[in-house]
Amino acid sequence: MTTRFVGDSALLVDTENVQTAQQLCAVIHRQSLKGLRELVPAYNTLLVEFDPLEFDVMQFIRRLPQFLKAPPLRGLVREHDIEVTYNGEDLEEVARMTGLSILEVIQCHSAATYTVAFLGFAPGFPYLTGLDPKLRMPRLKSPRTQVPVGAVAIADEFSGIYPQATPGGWRILGHTNTVLFDVSRPTPVLLMPGDTVHFRPLV
């Protein structure tokens, strides 16, 4: 684990993997450290934003190994069931490329328990880890200029859901009516890092 400063009010912690980043985020969050502004977990990093006038960053760096040894606070993990209609534009091609039947692709995708690793490239877009290795494949060589809102897709080791209609190169397996991002809600983003997700096929 290494650290590097990002300006004078943030520290980037490089972690071994996404699980370590999530664990570290949960443990630090429950410390209620004075001057800590925000924690932003990503794939294998954790961005720690702080008030440089109140936060003892050098002491924090010394305590990082201790934080890694502490158990995460499991009670804060939220679980989501998301209904999916598996009618995606790439469903047949994914079946052909994997050697599975369409039904087997649906079963593999919906049987997994996913964890929200981090959010990006659009507001509320969840990068979900836990995809069955049999379904791992690269993005489309030529991205679509428009992917519909609610598209449930896969790319590399991730599954994801498009919160808005945007360009994208992930392979679409289905669609959901679940609203992932809504500025009129007290908390606009539905899925947060550390949450777990189960996809429920609609028949």
C-alpha beads as a LAMMPS data file, in Angstrom:
LAMMPS data file: protein, C-alpha beads

203 atoms
202 bonds

1 atom types
1 bond types

-500.0 500.0 xlo xhi
-500.0 500.0 ylo yhi
-500.0 500.0 zlo zhi

Masses

1 110.0

Atoms # bond

1 1 1 0.000 0.000 0.000
2 1 1 1.363 3.402 -1.012
3 1 1 0.160 6.979 -0.612
4 1 1 0.621 10.154 -2.638
5 1 1 -0.617 13.679 -2.157
6 1 1 -3.144 15.202 -4.538
7 1 1 -2.683 18.897 -3.914
8 1 1 -2.632 20.121 -0.316
9 1 1 -6.027 18.769 0.752
10 1 1 -6.228 15.202 -0.548
11 1 1 -4.336 11.935 -0.279
12 1 1 -4.585 9.050 -2.721
13 1 1 -4.109 5.629 -1.123
14 1 1 -3.163 2.832 -3.547
15 1 1 -4.613 -0.493 -2.398
16 1 1 -4.130 -4.086 -3.462
17 1 1 -7.608 -4.473 -4.969
18 1 1 -11.169 -3.180 -4.871
19 1 1 -12.022 -5.220 -1.768
20 1 1 -9.187 -3.598 0.181
21 1 1 -10.289 -0.137 -0.975
22 1 1 -13.834 -0.848 0.202
23 1 1 -12.692 -2.231 3.556
24 1 1 -10.387 0.712 4.168
25 1 1 -13.162 3.159 3.289
26 1 1 -15.603 1.526 5.719
27 1 1 -13.096 1.400 8.577
28 1 1 -11.939 4.999 8.164
29 1 1 -15.520 6.219 7.832
30 1 1 -16.417 4.986 11.298
31 1 1 -13.423 6.721 12.905
32 1 1 -15.072 10.197 12.688
33 1 1 -11.678 11.816 12.161
34 1 1 -11.502 15.553 12.698
35 1 1 -10.987 17.423 9.437
36 1 1 -11.914 14.507 7.195
37 1 1 -14.149 15.791 4.394
38 1 1 -14.830 12.886 2.065
39 1 1 -13.758 9.356 1.134
40 1 1 -13.950 8.333 -2.521
41 1 1 -13.230 4.627 -3.185
42 1 1 -12.312 3.472 -6.682
43 1 1 -11.092 0.231 -8.254
44 1 1 -7.836 -0.048 -6.301
45 1 1 -7.498 3.381 -4.719
46 1 1 -9.100 5.470 -1.998
47 1 1 -9.113 9.249 -2.251
48 1 1 -9.068 10.914 1.164
49 1 1 -10.130 14.562 1.075
50 1 1 -9.424 16.637 4.177
51 1 1 -9.127 20.095 5.682
52 1 1 -5.365 20.700 5.911
53 1 1 -5.866 23.031 8.882
54 1 1 -7.629 20.390 10.981
55 1 1 -6.569 17.002 9.661
56 1 1 -3.304 15.449 10.843
57 1 1 -2.404 13.769 7.582
58 1 1 0.974 12.399 8.724
59 1 1 -0.608 10.701 11.717
60 1 1 -3.297 9.357 9.402
61 1 1 -0.663 7.825 7.101
62 1 1 1.025 6.156 10.090
63 1 1 -2.326 4.670 11.153
64 1 1 -3.204 3.211 7.745
65 1 1 -1.743 -0.281 8.463
66 1 1 -3.775 -0.349 11.662
67 1 1 -6.947 0.570 9.746
68 1 1 -6.371 -2.325 7.339
69 1 1 -6.333 -4.813 10.206
70 1 1 -9.685 -3.662 11.606
71 1 1 -12.885 -5.423 10.504
72 1 1 -15.228 -3.372 8.275
73 1 1 -18.593 -2.207 9.559
74 1 1 -20.842 -4.721 7.836
75 1 1 -24.079 -3.259 9.135
76 1 1 -23.879 -0.295 6.739
77 1 1 -23.991 -2.445 3.606
78 1 1 -27.272 -2.029 1.710
79 1 1 -28.765 -4.724 -0.503
80 1 1 -30.702 -4.062 -3.707
81 1 1 -32.847 -6.340 -5.837
82 1 1 -33.062 -4.999 -9.390
83 1 1 -35.536 -6.478 -11.855
84 1 1 -34.183 -7.001 -15.371
85 1 1 -35.842 -7.846 -18.663
86 1 1 -33.184 -9.816 -20.491
87 1 1 -33.783 -8.593 -24.025
88 1 1 -30.526 -6.781 -24.695
89 1 1 -29.072 -6.076 -28.096
90 1 1 -25.948 -8.127 -27.371
91 1 1 -27.515 -11.063 -25.566
92 1 1 -27.347 -13.436 -28.545
93 1 1 -23.775 -12.440 -29.396
94 1 1 -22.638 -12.935 -25.797
95 1 1 -24.195 -16.397 -25.864
96 1 1 -22.385 -17.198 -29.117
97 1 1 -19.031 -15.882 -27.892
98 1 1 -19.195 -17.755 -24.590
99 1 1 -20.578 -20.985 -26.013
100 1 1 -23.553 -20.759 -23.657
101 1 1 -27.225 -20.749 -24.441
102 1 1 -29.160 -17.511 -23.956
103 1 1 -30.832 -19.039 -20.917
104 1 1 -27.443 -19.984 -19.455
105 1 1 -26.154 -16.434 -19.978
106 1 1 -29.184 -15.079 -18.116
107 1 1 -28.726 -17.610 -15.328
108 1 1 -25.016 -16.826 -14.957
109 1 1 -25.608 -13.099 -14.882
110 1 1 -28.538 -13.159 -12.464
111 1 1 -27.105 -15.790 -10.100
112 1 1 -24.175 -13.650 -8.983
113 1 1 -24.017 -11.358 -5.974
114 1 1 -22.514 -8.060 -7.097
115 1 1 -20.764 -5.364 -5.103
116 1 1 -20.694 -1.711 -6.137
117 1 1 -16.952 -1.123 -6.434
118 1 1 -17.123 2.529 -7.473
119 1 1 -19.142 5.028 -9.517
120 1 1 -18.232 6.656 -12.851
121 1 1 -18.299 7.528 -15.983
122 1 1 -21.791 9.090 -15.728
123 1 1 -23.602 10.226 -12.534
124 1 1 -24.750 7.129 -10.663
125 1 1 -23.181 4.580 -13.043
126 1 1 -22.176 1.594 -10.851
127 1 1 -19.192 -0.589 -11.630
128 1 1 -20.292 -3.941 -10.199
129 1 1 -17.801 -6.673 -9.312
130 1 1 -18.815 -10.316 -9.019
131 1 1 -19.457 -11.133 -12.676
132 1 1 -19.199 -14.837 -13.492
133 1 1 -15.813 -15.390 -15.240
134 1 1 -17.623 -17.203 -18.056
135 1 1 -19.223 -13.879 -19.056
136 1 1 -16.079 -11.762 -19.040
137 1 1 -15.340 -10.236 -22.427
138 1 1 -14.012 -6.951 -23.794
139 1 1 -16.033 -3.881 -24.654
140 1 1 -17.397 -3.432 -28.149
141 1 1 -14.734 -2.452 -30.680
142 1 1 -16.977 0.361 -31.861
143 1 1 -19.048 1.974 -29.068
144 1 1 -22.675 2.855 -29.625
145 1 1 -23.496 6.523 -29.973
146 1 1 -26.550 6.034 -27.741
147 1 1 -27.241 3.443 -25.059
148 1 1 -30.739 3.642 -23.544
149 1 1 -31.345 4.534 -19.921
150 1 1 -31.621 1.428 -17.753
151 1 1 -29.438 -0.761 -19.982
152 1 1 -27.866 -3.607 -17.988
153 1 1 -24.525 -4.467 -19.527
154 1 1 -21.171 -6.191 -19.078
155 1 1 -17.586 -5.348 -19.973
156 1 1 -14.379 -7.051 -18.884
157 1 1 -14.857 -8.106 -15.226
158 1 1 -17.733 -5.722 -14.525
159 1 1 -21.469 -5.489 -14.887
160 1 1 -23.108 -2.086 -14.932
161 1 1 -26.337 -0.149 -15.407
162 1 1 -26.667 3.002 -17.505
163 1 1 -28.416 5.676 -15.385
164 1 1 -28.893 7.968 -18.396
165 1 1 -28.985 7.579 -22.151
166 1 1 -25.343 8.057 -23.135
167 1 1 -22.784 6.709 -25.605
168 1 1 -21.204 3.476 -24.451
169 1 1 -19.348 0.356 -25.471
170 1 1 -20.548 -2.216 -22.953
171 1 1 -22.404 -5.318 -24.134
172 1 1 -26.099 -4.962 -23.306
173 1 1 -27.831 -8.005 -21.808
174 1 1 -31.102 -6.416 -20.732
175 1 1 -32.933 -3.421 -19.328
176 1 1 -34.332 -2.300 -15.987
177 1 1 -36.892 0.320 -14.988
178 1 1 -35.072 0.985 -11.711
179 1 1 -34.087 4.661 -11.508
180 1 1 -30.429 4.925 -10.517
181 1 1 -30.035 8.705 -10.556
182 1 1 -32.685 11.298 -9.775
183 1 1 -31.792 14.832 -8.660
184 1 1 -35.247 15.265 -7.083
185 1 1 -34.462 12.621 -4.430
186 1 1 -32.774 13.577 -1.148
187 1 1 -29.972 11.220 -2.179
188 1 1 -29.875 11.321 -6.010
189 1 1 -27.683 8.206 -6.396
190 1 1 -29.377 4.865 -5.656
191 1 1 -26.355 2.563 -5.586
192 1 1 -23.362 3.531 -3.470
193 1 1 -19.902 1.925 -3.178
194 1 1 -20.073 -1.121 -0.917
195 1 1 -23.750 -1.861 -1.654
196 1 1 -24.666 -5.330 -2.931
197 1 1 -26.870 -5.974 -5.954
198 1 1 -28.899 -8.958 -7.139
199 1 1 -30.479 -9.008 -10.584
200 1 1 -33.943 -10.598 -10.749
201 1 1 -35.017 -11.775 -14.226
202 1 1 -38.516 -10.772 -15.300
203 1 1 -40.382 -13.478 -17.173

Bonds

1 1 1 2
2 1 2 3
3 1 3 4
4 1 4 5
5 1 5 6
6 1 6 7
7 1 7 8
8 1 8 9
9 1 9 10
10 1 10 11
11 1 11 12
12 1 12 13
13 1 13 14
14 1 14 15
15 1 15 16
16 1 16 17
17 1 17 18
18 1 18 19
19 1 19 20
20 1 20 21
21 1 21 22
22 1 22 23
23 1 23 24
24 1 24 25
25 1 25 26
26 1 26 27
27 1 27 28
28 1 28 29
29 1 29 30
30 1 30 31
31 1 31 32
32 1 32 33
33 1 33 34
34 1 34 35
35 1 35 36
36 1 36 37
37 1 37 38
38 1 38 39
39 1 39 40
40 1 40 41
41 1 41 42
42 1 42 43
43 1 43 44
44 1 44 45
45 1 45 46
46 1 46 47
47 1 47 48
48 1 48 49
49 1 49 50
50 1 50 51
51 1 51 52
52 1 52 53
53 1 53 54
54 1 54 55
55 1 55 56
56 1 56 57
57 1 57 58
58 1 58 59
59 1 59 60
60 1 60 61
61 1 61 62
62 1 62 63
63 1 63 64
64 1 64 65
65 1 65 66
66 1 66 67
67 1 67 68
68 1 68 69
69 1 69 70
70 1 70 71
71 1 71 72
72 1 72 73
73 1 73 74
74 1 74 75
75 1 75 76
76 1 76 77
77 1 77 78
78 1 78 79
79 1 79 80
80 1 80 81
81 1 81 82
82 1 82 83
83 1 83 84
84 1 84 85
85 1 85 86
86 1 86 87
87 1 87 88
88 1 88 89
89 1 89 90
90 1 90 91
91 1 91 92
92 1 92 93
93 1 93 94
94 1 94 95
95 1 95 96
96 1 96 97
97 1 97 98
98 1 98 99
99 1 99 100
100 1 100 101
101 1 101 102
102 1 102 103
103 1 103 104
104 1 104 105
105 1 105 106
106 1 106 107
107 1 107 108
108 1 108 109
109 1 109 110
110 1 110 111
111 1 111 112
112 1 112 113
113 1 113 114
114 1 114 115
115 1 115 116
116 1 116 117
117 1 117 118
118 1 118 119
119 1 119 120
120 1 120 121
121 1 121 122
122 1 122 123
123 1 123 124
124 1 124 125
125 1 125 126
126 1 126 127
127 1 127 128
128 1 128 129
129 1 129 130
130 1 130 131
131 1 131 132
132 1 132 133
133 1 133 134
134 1 134 135
135 1 135 136
136 1 136 137
137 1 137 138
138 1 138 139
139 1 139 140
140 1 140 141
141 1 141 142
142 1 142 143
143 1 143 144
144 1 144 145
145 1 145 146
146 1 146 147
147 1 147 148
148 1 148 149
149 1 149 150
150 1 150 151
151 1 151 152
152 1 152 153
153 1 153 154
154 1 154 155
155 1 155 156
156 1 156 157
157 1 157 158
158 1 158 159
159 1 159 160
160 1 160 161
161 1 161 162
162 1 162 163
163 1 163 164
164 1 164 165
165 1 165 166
166 1 166 167
167 1 167 168
168 1 168 169
169 1 169 170
170 1 170 171
171 1 171 172
172 1 172 173
173 1 173 174
174 1 174 175
175 1 175 176
176 1 176 177
177 1 177 178
178 1 178 179
179 1 179 180
180 1 180 181
181 1 181 182
182 1 182 183
183 1 183 184
184 1 184 185
185 1 185 186
186 1 186 187
187 1 187 188
188 1 188 189
189 1 189 190
190 1 190 191
191 1 191 192
192 1 192 193
193 1 193 194
194 1 194 195
195 1 195 196
196 1 196 197
197 1 197 198
198 1 198 199
199 1 199 200
200 1 200 201
201 1 201 202
202 1 202 203
